[in-house]
Amino acid sequence: MKLEPDPLHDYAVFSDQHGRLLAIKKGWSWPAFLYGPLWAMYRKLWLPVGIYLAAILLCTLLELQAGWISERLNFWSSALLFCINGALGIKGNDQLHKRYIRLGYHLIGRNVRAASVHAALQRYRTELSARQERREEHRNKRRAQRAAARK
């Protein structure tokens, strides 16, 4: 039996006051892990950028204090920056969720399972229109029952 990875991911769907939709993947973020502070700057997440810059400054000051670049210190500096990238990979999308909520977006779809952001938005719109159709059918059925009861 061959196990294949699930190509679908969970997305959270947000909407602003103008009805614009936005989908953000939940969980691990490869771009945040691989590009670290560049990804955070692009997404305007300034706290991780500040933490990253503070870590670089700290590592640089430690190296200057030592008077020479030690291999051991260089290893620990690299390990620290790698851990920061790992934390961004784990929590980056959560920070993005919080940023959009601060910007006035509202969470309207908690778990939309899809292969991409575009597919998640399309699936949400399809499910939303299906729900609206079911509601309309239910209303029409109740109206017909009331009309029949009056006769």
C-alpha positions as CSV (number, residue, x, y, z in Angstrom):
1,M,0.0,0.0,0.0
2,K,1.5,3.3,-1.1
3,L,0.8,6.4,1.0
4,E,0.6,9.6,-1.0
5,P,0.7,13.0,0.6
6,D,-2.6,14.9,0.7
7,P,-2.3,17.8,-1.8
8,L,-5.1,19.7,-0.1
9,H,-4.6,22.3,2.6
10,D,-6.8,24.0,5.1
11,Y,-7.5,27.7,4.4
12,A,-9.1,30.4,6.5
13,V,-11.3,32.8,4.4
14,F,-11.6,36.4,5.4
15,S,-13.8,39.2,4.2
16,D,-13.5,43.0,4.6
17,Q,-16.3,45.5,4.8
18,H,-16.4,45.8,0.9
19,G,-16.9,42.1,0.5
20,R,-13.4,41.4,-0.8
21,L,-12.4,37.8,0.0
22,L,-8.9,36.7,1.1
23,A,-7.8,33.1,1.9
24,I,-4.8,32.3,4.1
25,K,-3.3,28.8,4.5
26,K,-3.4,27.4,8.0
27,G,-0.3,25.8,9.5
28,W,3.2,25.5,8.3
29,S,4.5,28.2,5.8
30,W,7.4,27.2,3.6
31,P,7.9,30.7,2.2
32,A,8.1,32.1,5.8
33,F,10.6,29.4,6.7
34,L,12.8,29.7,3.6
35,Y,12.7,33.5,3.2
36,G,12.3,34.5,6.8
37,P,12.6,38.3,7.2
38,L,12.0,39.0,3.5
39,W,8.7,37.2,3.7
40,A,7.8,39.0,6.9
41,M,8.6,42.4,5.3
42,Y,6.6,41.5,2.2
43,R,3.6,40.6,4.4
44,K,4.2,43.7,6.6
45,L,4.7,41.7,9.8
46,W,7.1,44.0,11.5
47,L,7.5,42.2,14.9
48,P,9.3,39.2,13.3
49,V,11.4,41.5,11.2
50,G,12.4,43.4,14.4
51,I,13.2,40.1,16.2
52,Y,15.3,39.0,13.3
53,L,17.2,42.3,13.1
54,A,17.8,42.3,16.9
55,A,19.2,38.7,16.7
56,I,21.6,39.8,13.9
57,L,22.6,42.8,15.9
58,L,23.2,40.7,19.0
59,C,25.2,38.1,17.1
60,T,27.3,40.9,15.5
61,L,28.0,42.6,18.9
62,L,29.0,39.2,20.4
63,E,31.4,38.6,17.5
64,L,32.9,42.2,17.9
65,Q,33.2,41.7,21.6
66,A,35.2,38.5,21.1
67,G,37.5,40.4,18.8
68,W,37.5,37.8,16.2
69,I,35.0,35.5,14.5
70,S,34.9,32.3,16.3
71,E,33.6,29.2,14.6
72,R,31.6,28.2,17.7
73,L,30.0,31.7,17.9
74,N,29.3,31.6,14.1
75,F,27.6,28.2,14.6
76,W,25.4,29.5,17.4
77,S,24.5,32.7,15.4
78,S,23.5,30.5,12.5
79,A,21.5,28.2,14.8
80,L,19.7,31.2,16.3
81,L,18.7,32.6,12.9
82,F,17.6,29.1,11.8
83,C,15.4,28.8,14.8
84,I,13.8,32.2,14.1
85,N,13.1,31.0,10.6
86,G,11.6,27.8,12.0
87,A,9.4,29.9,14.3
88,L,8.3,32.0,11.3
89,G,7.4,28.8,9.4
90,I,5.3,27.5,12.3
91,K,3.6,30.8,13.4
92,G,3.9,33.0,10.2
93,N,0.4,32.2,8.9
94,D,-1.1,32.7,12.4
95,Q,0.6,36.2,12.5
96,L,-0.8,36.9,9.1
97,H,-4.3,36.0,10.3
98,K,-4.0,38.4,13.2
99,R,-2.7,41.2,10.9
100,Y,-5.7,40.9,8.6
101,I,-8.1,40.9,11.6
102,R,-6.4,44.1,12.9
103,L,-6.9,45.6,9.4
104,G,-10.7,45.0,9.6
105,Y,-11.1,41.7,7.9
106,H,-13.6,39.2,9.5
107,L,-13.1,35.4,9.5
108,I,-16.0,34.0,7.6
109,G,-14.7,30.5,6.6
110,R,-12.7,28.6,9.1
111,N,-11.7,25.4,7.3
112,V,-11.9,25.4,3.5
113,R,-10.0,22.5,2.1
114,A,-8.4,23.1,-1.2
115,A,-5.2,22.8,-3.2
116,S,-4.5,26.5,-3.6
117,V,-5.6,30.0,-2.5
118,H,-7.6,30.4,-5.7
119,A,-9.3,27.0,-5.3
120,A,-10.1,27.8,-1.7
121,L,-11.9,31.0,-2.6
122,Q,-13.7,29.3,-5.5
123,R,-14.8,26.5,-3.2
124,Y,-16.0,29.0,-0.5
125,R,-18.0,30.9,-3.1
126,T,-19.6,27.7,-4.4
127,E,-20.5,26.5,-0.9
128,L,-21.8,29.9,0.0
129,S,-24.1,30.0,-3.0
130,A,-25.3,26.4,-2.3
131,R,-26.1,27.4,1.3
132,Q,-28.0,30.5,0.1
133,E,-30.0,28.3,-2.4
134,R,-30.9,25.8,0.3
135,R,-32.1,28.7,2.6
136,E,-34.2,30.1,-0.2
137,E,-35.7,26.7,-0.9
138,H,-36.5,26.3,2.8
139,R,-38.2,29.7,2.9
140,N,-40.2,29.0,-0.2
141,K,-41.3,25.6,1.3
142,R,-42.4,27.3,4.6
143,R,-44.3,30.0,2.7
144,A,-46.1,27.3,0.7
145,Q,-47.0,25.4,3.9
146,R,-48.4,28.6,5.5
147,A,-50.4,29.5,2.4
148,A,-51.8,25.9,2.3
149,A,-52.7,26.1,6.0
150,R,-54.6,29.4,5.5
151,K,-56.8,27.9,2.8
